[in-house]
Amino acid sequence: MHRILLTLFVGFAAFVGTMTDNFAALVGQLALTDRSRHRRLAISHGLAIAVLIIASSLIGGVLISLPVQLVGVLALAPFALAVVAWRNRNKVDAQFKRGATTTFLVAVALGGDNLAVWIPLLRAAGTGREVVLAVTLLASEGLLLLLALQIVRINFLASRLSGLTRHLTPVLYVLLGFLVLWQCHLL
């Protein structure tokens, strides 16, 4: 039971840490879109995240022949992403069109950090824990979508989210780098 709870925690932490950019973009898209289209955008975002989870699992499967410690070298990616996010923290985010296709493409395009973290975590997990991690990531996406739909209804929160996200993202990437190192038995 302890391992399952730990796996749930790792999955949730990995999701939250890698989804700050996606979350801010999704809230921004929802805020600019007529409410009648919110469900379509939420489904599109969910599908994009499912694609990223499947891709992470498949790539992790390809890496199965490598020792998990070697895969842990991918932890360098979140540290590099932290540096980039810190350097770009004061840049204004670009506005995106508001269609379901754009929402899908933006979520996938912002998914590089997701892949950099999720691949080694899923690879290090082993088959049973990999399923728990994947389900945790999917369930977390459901919570993210519900939260985004609620936040967009409160204009004050939606406008403040962008600034907070730009400053929180570098810190989360550093924490994720350490999480990957720990899960890959390098710490």
N, C-alpha and C positions, 0 to 999 in steps of 0.2 A: 504494500500500500504506500509506503514511503517513496518508492521509486516512481510510482504513478503520480503522486502529488508533486514530486520534484519535476517530473516531465511536464506536467500541466503548467507549473510555474515557469519553466524554461520556455515552453511554447508561447505562453502569454507574454512574457517579457520580450521574447524575440519579435513577436507581432507588434507590440506597442512601440518598441524601439525602432522598428523599420517602417512603420506606417505613419509617422508624423507628417512627412511630406505628402503622402497620398491623402491623408485625412484633411489637411489644409486645402489641398487642391479640390477634393470632393466637396467640402463645405462651400468653397468658392463657386464651384460649378452649380451646386444646388441653389445657392443664394441668387444666382443670375438667371435661373431657369424657372419657368412657370411651374407651380406646384403639381399640376396635372401630369407633368413629365418626370417627377421625382422618382417614382417607382421604377420607371424604365432606366434611369441613370443608376439607381441603387443595384438593380439586377446586373447591369453592365459592369459595374465596379466589382461586384461579387464574382462574376465570371472571370474577370481579369485576375483577381487574386487566386482563384482556383487554378487558373493556367499557371501562375507563378509557383504555386505549391506543387503541382504536378511536375513542372519543369525542374524544380529543385530536387524532388524525389528521384526523377529519372537521371539527372546529372549525378546526384549522389550515388545512385546505383552503378553508374559507369565507373565511379571512383572507388568502388568496393574493393578492388584489388590493391589499392594503396593503403598503407597503414593510416589509421585514423589520426595519428600525430602529424603525418605529412599533410593531410587534408586540413588540419588545424592552421596551416600556414595561410589559409584563406582569411584568417582573423586579421591579417594586415589590411584587408579591404575596408572593414568598418573604421579602422584608425585613419586610413587615407580619406574616407568619406567625411570623417569628423573634421579633418583639416579643411577640406573643400567647403563643407557647410559653414565652418567658422569664418572662412574668408568671404563667403557670399551672404552672410547673415543680414547685411544691411541693404541688399539689393531687393527691389520691389519685384514680386512675383508677376509673371506674365499672365494675362487673362486668356482663357481658353474658350473655344466655342462650347456650346452647351448640349450637344447631342450625345446619344448613347454610344455611338461609335467613338467619338472623341473621348468620352469618359473611359471607355475600355482602353483606348490607345494611351491616354495619359497615365492610367494606373499601371499599365505594362511598362511604359517608358520610365516611370518613376520606380520601377521594380528592381533596378540593379542592386540596390542595397538589400532588398529582400533576398535576392538570389545569393548575394555574398554571405549573408548570415544563415539563411535557411538551408543551403546546400550542405555546409559542414555539420550543422546540427542534425539534419536528417540522416546524413551519412554516419555520424557518430552514434546515433540512437540505437541502431539495430532494428530488426523488423517489427517487433511488438511495440517498442517505444516510438518507432517512426509513425505508426498508425495513430498512436495517442497524440503525437506532436501535430500531425496533419489535421486531425479532427479538432485539436485545440486552435490551430491557426484558422480553420474554417469557422469555428464557433466565434472566435474573436472578431472575424470579419463581420459576422452577423451583428455583434454588439456594436462594432464601429459604425455600421450602416444605420442602426437605430439611433445611436448618439448623434451622428451627422444630421440625420433628418430632424432631430429635436433641436439641435443647436441652430440650424438654419432658420428656425422659426423665431429665434431670439436675435434680432439684428445686432444688438450690442455685443453678444458673445461671438458671433460670426466675424465681426470686424476686428476684434481683439485677438482672435485665434492665430491669425497670420503672424503677427509680431512675436507672440509667445513661441510659436513653432520654430521660427528662425533661430531663436536663441537656445531652445531646448534640444534641438536636433543634434548639434555637435556632441553634447554631453551624453545623449543616448547612444550615439555611435561608439563612443569610447567604452561605455559600459557593455555594449554588445560585443565589442572586440574581446573584452575580458571574458564574457560569457562563452564565446566560441572557443577561446583558449582553454577554459576550464572544461567544457564539454568534450573537447578533443584531447584531454589528459595532458595538456601542456603547462598547466598551472597546478 
